[in-house]
Amino acid sequence: MDVAPPPPPRPPPPSPSSLLPPSPPLLPSSPRGPYPVAHRSFTSPLFDRSNRRIDVVYPVLPEGSTRTFPYIAYAHGFDDTGFQSYWRLFSDLASWGYVVGAPLACQFGCDDRAHCKTLPFDPPCFGDSCQLSLLCARAGLLP
């Protein structure tokens, strides 16, 4: 009695990435604006005690210039490092004439319960933390 040889093994299933269309090429960095850019870090007692530092990226003007620029208050969300993560974006925005403030307070929830406001789905006391960046700008604590 002849025994038939076993069937050949099945090929492995395709990997999930082989089922996707090819990725487009990476986009180049956005074009830089006309302003040189600077970065400074400040601390302010207005921020929650979890971290009182704010990183500010801004356009550099010639000495004596009185020009003002719009301010962008970056809200980092939960567990983000702000400037460290988005320095290229902030620098590009500043080169086009925006001042970007990226506070680090309340990175994992706020510690200062005296002014606690918690919104649905937010870390504890995170409800008004992004407003602190605007308060610092209005108080003249930022460039």
C-alpha angles and dihedrals in degrees: 000000000000117000116211115233115253115267116264115268117269116255114251116265115264116267115252091246092056089059093058123087114255114279118251115247115274113271116244119245113281115267115272120246127232098270129085111232136228133188129209135172122219136180123217133185087220090075125083114272090244086083124344095191126111125185115215125195115190144164116265117231132192116271112280096022115142098193116134129208136205116265124230115201105207114210107205099199121211119337101356130134097217109203094025091057100037106029093126093052092045091048092049091050092048091050087061094052107275129125111219121199117194113184121195097203118122094017091155098017129305126284101199103088094177091085099027120161117167122192125198113282093007127117113263115293092358094123099104103018095110090055089064090070089057091047090055091051092049092047090057094245092127130058 
